[in-house]
Amino acid sequence: MRHFWLFIFLFFLISYTLKGQNNNEQIVMDGFFEDWNAFPGFIDSEFDGEEIDLVKYSLTYDHQNLYLYFETTREIDLFDGTNLKIYFDLDGNSNTGENINTIGAELILDFAKKEISFFHTENPKTQSMSSFDVLALPTYTSKAFEISIPILKDEFINTLVKSTTINIQLVAESTTEDYLPNLGEYFSENIEILKAPIFYDTISFKQPNTFRLLHYNTFHDGITNAERKNEFKALVKAINPDIISFNELWNTTEEQAKLFLNSCFPNEVWSVKKISGNITATKFEVNQWFEVSKGDRILGGLFTAKLETDTFQVYHTNMHLSCCAKDDQRKKQILANNLFVDSLKTNQIINSKKPMIISGDINLVGFKEQYDNRLRGKDFDNQSDYDNTELADVCPKSLNTNVTRTWRDAKSKYPPGRLDYIFYSDSNLKIVQSFVLDTETLLEKDLKRLGLSKTITTKASDHLPLVVDFSIN
């Protein structure tokens, strides 16, 4: 009898602590998890799973998305080699949908297949997570992940979502399956229909004594592509950067890049350098260009930035690391860049007083150690870093959203993610403004002021432009 009442108490505790958790706190989808402390969630016992041992779960929501957070006991790659499924009962009826552990699921996320399946009609259907705009971060291995699922949008209420109570079950499938919560239990969430917030985020003009960096993966020579170059011209003119790092300009020459920039800014002189598909361009005086690692897509440049009251040298790296499953290659490329920076320090070309910036499509979709070693500026043997502090990760959001994503392609099997990064030495630089420019999220007044259309970034590239305004610290 004592065990029976203990079970009843634990089940009641699960339901009570997880219902109605939405409050004034808002989750930022960026792959960092401090904001989840406002949503305590549920702790599961360890060692009851084999390949994946699920140990923690939290959930909240806004007017469009469910946000789900979970932890495991070891680092996993969520989209490669991980047999995790999340089941959602959206009508509170266990007799409808796909039966799983006492709930009837109308929606299933399958991370191994990168698919989302719907069972809310007589004809079940499956589509890619990317086409449904599911977002899961980080893209590299981790012990924790946050996921947004856009099922609370107006078009899904009363079609997908037919109840204010949503039941959820996480299942890590292996020879020993791990259920979160345990077999015979499920999470029950009370959902309210919320009004859309009013956004005011806007693109500010550059402030005095700052310089603007633009990073942009152009998707196969976008600035010279006949069908897309006008979109890039409008975007680059609107951003008005001082330093640009372009990726994927495979067949674009330095001269073509100069002509493109001259068409954007007829009265300005640009210095341009190309290595592989990387092109770096700057309005500043160029002290020296560097081929960081022969055969790799890493281009260095030392510039003299002349601002209103400050003049200083800044070292910039334009980096496009190998894609997809090439973890070993990315590791070698990061190590090569770190060692090259060490050699510049040894030869007194740069020092810790000169700001350093790294921008690029860094493709961190493998092991987390690549992110850590890029951030710390150290090699993989933990030798000296750039300025005795970690580099900082800008991690900009799209304006008028709570989302940091830099790549999306509805035709890909992979859902949107954060592949493009800007790192900087925060010992001598500070951020004045930063954002990911997604014209889909801009205010109408910004679109009109900047001469942009709502769909221009979608047409231009599968990547989004990252923009940061820096001042000397």
N, C-alpha and C positions, 0 to 999 in steps of 0.2 A: 504493500500500500504506500509506503514512503517513497518508493521509486516512481509509482504512478503519479503522485502529487508533484514530485520533482519535475517529471516530464511536462505536466500541465503548466507548471510555473514557467519553465523554460520556453514553451511554445507561446505562452501569453507574453513573455518578455520580448520575444522576437517581434511579434505583431505590434506591441505597444511602442517599442523604441523606434520602429521603422516607419510607422504611419505618420503622414502629415509632416514630413521633415522639411518641406520647402519653407524658407524664411528669407530674411533680407540679404543673406549672404548669396553670392553668385559664384558659380564655378567658372574658372577660366580654363578653357581647353588648350593647354600648352605643354603637357607632359611633365609638369611639376605639380606636387600634390599637397602643399601646405594648406591650400584653401579647403581641402577635404576634412580638415580638423573640425570644421563647423558641423560636420555630418558624421557622428560617431559610428553608426552602422552596427554590424554584427561581427563578432569574433568567432571563428570556428576552431575546433581542435586541430592540432598538427598531426602529421604522420598517419592520416587516414586516406591519403592519396599516394599513388606511385609515381608516375611520370610528372604529374602536376598535382601539387597539394595546395588546394585553395584554403586560405586562412582568414580572409577578411572581405567584407562587402559593405558598400554604402551606396545610397541613391538619392538624387534630388532631381528637380526638373524646373523648366521655365515654360513660357508660352508655346515653345516649339519642340523642345527636346527632352528626352529622358537622359540623365547623366548618371552613369554607373561606374563605380570604382571597385577594384578588387586587388587583392594581394595574394602572392604565392610564396612558398618557402625558398624557392630558388629562381634565378633568372631564366626567363623563357623568351623565345621569339614568337610573338603572338600569331603572326601570319605564316610562319613556315615551320612545320613540324609540330604544331600544337593542336591537339584534338580537343578544343574547347567549344562548347555550345552553350548558348544562353536562350532559354525558353521564356516567352511572354504570353500569359493568358490575359487577353485584352477585353474579355467580356464577363469575366468572373464565373464562367460556366465550365465545369470540368468535363461536360459531355460534348463540347464542341472543340474543334481544332485537333491538333496532334496530341495524343495522350502521353504524358510523361510524369511519372512520380506524383500522381493524384491531381495534376492540373491538366487542362486542355489548352494547348498553346496555339494561338493564332499566328504567332510570329516566332521564327527561330533564326538566331545568328549562328552561322557555322564558320568559325575562323580558319579551320583547315582548308575549307573549300572557298573561303572568302565570299560566301553567298548569304543571302537573306531569303528565307522561304515564308510564304504567306498561306495560311490555312483558314482564312476568314470567309471563304465562299466554297461552293461545291467543287470548284476547280482550283486546286492548289497551284501556286506558281512560285518560281524561284528566279531571282535576278542577282546580279553582282552587288556587293556592298557599295561599290563606288557609284553605281547608278542610283542608289537610294541615299547617297550622301551620308553614310555612316562614317564617323571619324573615331579613330583609336590612336592614342599617343601614350608613350613615345613610339617611334618607328623602330628603334633598336631594342635589344634585349633588356629586360627589366624584371624586377620582382613585383612591380605594381603597374597598373594601367588604368586610364580613364577613357570612357567611351561615351559618345553622344549618339543617340538614335532619334531621328526627327519624326516621331510618331504623334506628337501633340500639335502639329500644325492644323490649321482649320480644315484642310481638305481631308484629313484623316480622322477627325473627330466624327463619331457616329457611323464611320465606315470601318476603319480598323479598330478604333477605340470605342467600345460600346458600354463601358462601365467606368465609374469613378474609382473602382478597385482593380488594380493590376497585380496579378500574381506572377512571380518570377522564380526561376530555378536555373542555377548554374551547374553544368555537368562537365567534368574533365574526363573524357573517355580514354581508357587504357585497359590493361589487363585487370587492374584494380581501379574501378571508377570512383571518383571523388565527387560527391554531391555537396553543394553549398546552397541552403543548409542541408542537413543530413537527409538520408533516404526517409521518405514518409513525411517530410516537412517542406515548406516553401515560404518565400517572402511574400507578404501581402502589403501593397502600397496604396494608400489613398491619394488620388490625384485630383487637384482642383483645376478648373479651366481658368487660366490666367490671361489677363490682357497683355498685349505686346507693350514693352517699355518704349518710352520716347527717347530717341538717341540724339545726341548733339555733337558727336565727334566730327571734327572737320580738319581739313588739311590746312595747316598754317603756312604762311610764307616763311622763308628762312629768316631767322633772327640775326641781328648784327653780330659779327664776330663768331659766326659758325660756318661750317662747311657741310655740304650734303653729299652723302654716298648713296648711290643706286646700285643694287645688284639685281641682275635679270638674266635668267636662262631663257633664251629667245626661241627655243624649239626649232632646230634646223634652219638657221640663217634667217630668222624672222625679219631683221632690219633690211634685208635685201630681197626678201620674197615678194613677188609682185602683188600677191593677194593680201599680204599682211603688213607691208612696210608703212602704209599710211597710219595704221593703228599704233605702231611703235613710234612713229614720228609724233603723233598727238600725245602719247603717254610721256615720252622723254621730254618734250617741250613743257608739258604741264608740271613735271617733277623738277626740272631745271637743276640737275646735279652738278657737282664739282668734280667728283670721281665716279666712274662707272666701271663695274665689272660685268661684262657680258660672257655668257657661256653658250655653247653650241653654235658658234659662228664658224662652222667647219669649212665652208667654201667662200666665206666673206674675206676679202683682203683688207689690209690696213688702209689702203687708199679708199676702198668702198666705205669703210667705217667712217673715215674722215669726211667723205662727201655726205654721208647720212647726217653726221653731227653738224656739218656746215649748213645743211638744209634746215636743221632745227634751230641753230643759233648762228645766223649769218655774220654777226659782228664779233664772234669769239674764236680764239685759236685753240685747237685741241691737239694734244700729243697722244698718239695711239701706238700700241704695241700688241702684237699677236704671237701666241704660242699655242699650237694645236687649235682647238676650237675656242680658246679663251682670248678675248680682246679686252684690254684695259685702256681706258681713255681718261684724260684729266685736263682740266684747265690750268692746273698748277705747273710750275717749272719742274721738269724731270731731272733729277740728279743722276739716276742710273736705273737701268732695267736689269732684271736677273732671270735667267732660266734656272729655276730652283732645282729641278731634277730631270735630267735628260730623258725624254720619252714620256714623261708624265705631264698632266695638264695643270701645271702649277707655275704661275707667272708672278714674279715679285717686282716691285717698283718703289723707289725712294723719291719722294716729292717734297718740294718746299711750298708749304701752304702759306699764302700771304692773305691774311684777313684784315679787318679794319684796324685793329690795334695789335694783333699778334702775328708774328712770323715764326714758323717752326718747321722742322722736317717731320714727315710721317712716312712710315714704312707700311706698304699695303701688299697683300697677297691675294691674287685671284686664283681660286682653287676649284677644280671640278674633278672630284674623286671618282673612281670606278664605281659602276652601278651594281646593284642587285646582289647576287650571291658571292661577289668577289671580296670577301672579308680580308683574306691574306693580302690582296693587292692594296686595299685601302690602308691596311696597317703599315705596309711598306711605304706608301706615299706620305702618310702622316709622319712617320719616323724620318723620312728623307727631308721633309720640310722643317721639322724640329732641329735636325742636325745642321741644316743650312742656316737657320737663324743663329744657332750657336757659332757657326763659322763667321757670320757677319759681326757678331759681338766680339769674337776673338780678334778680328781684323779692325775693330773699332769703327766699322761703317755705321752700325747702329748701337745704341745703348738704351738703358732702361728709362732715360729721360725723353727719348723720342717715341711718340705714340706708335702703336702697331695695331693694324686692322687686318682681319682675314674675312673675306666674303666669298661665297660661292655655293654651287650646288654640291654639297658635301656628301650626299647620298648615304646618310647614316641609317642603314636599314639592317645592320648586322649586330656585332657585339658592342655592348655599351662601352667597353674599354676604349674604343676609338673616339667616342665623344669625350670621355674623361681625359684622354691624352691630348686631344686637340684643345680642350679647355685649359688644361694646366700648362700647356706649352712645354711639356716634358717629353722625352722619348720613353720607350717602353721599358727601359732600365731605370727609370725614375731619376735621371740626371738633372742638371740645372735647368731652370725654366727661363722665361724671357726677362722678367723684372722682379723675381722673387714673390710674385703673387699670381694667382690664377687669372687667366684671361676671363673676361665677362662675356656672357651670352646675351645679345640684345633681345632676342625672343619677341619680336614685335607682333601685335595683333592686327587683324583686319579692322579697319575703322567701323564703328557702330556694331561690333560683334564682341563676343567673348571667346573668339577662336583664333589660334595661331596655326595656320596651315599655309603652305607655300606651293603646293602642287595638288592638282586634281585632274582626273581624266575619267569621265564616265564610261569610256570604252575599255578601260583597263580592268583587270580582275582585282587589282589592289585598290582599296579605298583611299580617299585623300590623306595626305600626310604632310609632315614637316621635313623637307629634304634640303632646303636652302637655309644657310646660317650666316650670321655676321657676329664674329668675335672681336673683342677690342681690349686694349689695356686700360682698365678703369683707374689705374694709378695716375694716369696723366690725361685721360679723356673723360668727358661726361656727356650723357645723352640729353639733348634738348627736346627732341621729338623723334619718334620712330613709329612706323606703321607698315603693314602689308597693304599694297594698293590693289583692292578688288573693287572694281567699279560697280559690281552688283550691290555692294553694301554702302555706296556713297550717298550722301544726301543730294537731293535734286539741286540745291543751290550750289553745291560743290561741282557737280557735273556741268552745270551751266557756266559757272565762273571759269572752269578749267577747259571748257570746250570738249568735254568727253561724253561718250554715250554709256548707257548702262551695261552693254555687252562687250565693250571694247577689250577688256582684259581676257575674257573668255575666248574671243576670236584670235587674239594676238598669240597666245602661248598656253601650253598646259601648266606652266609655272606662273607664279605671280611676282611682281616686282617688290623688293624690299627696300625701304627708304629709311635712312637715319641721318639726323642732323647732330653733328658733334661740335662741342666747344673744347678748347684746351682747359685742362683742370689745373 
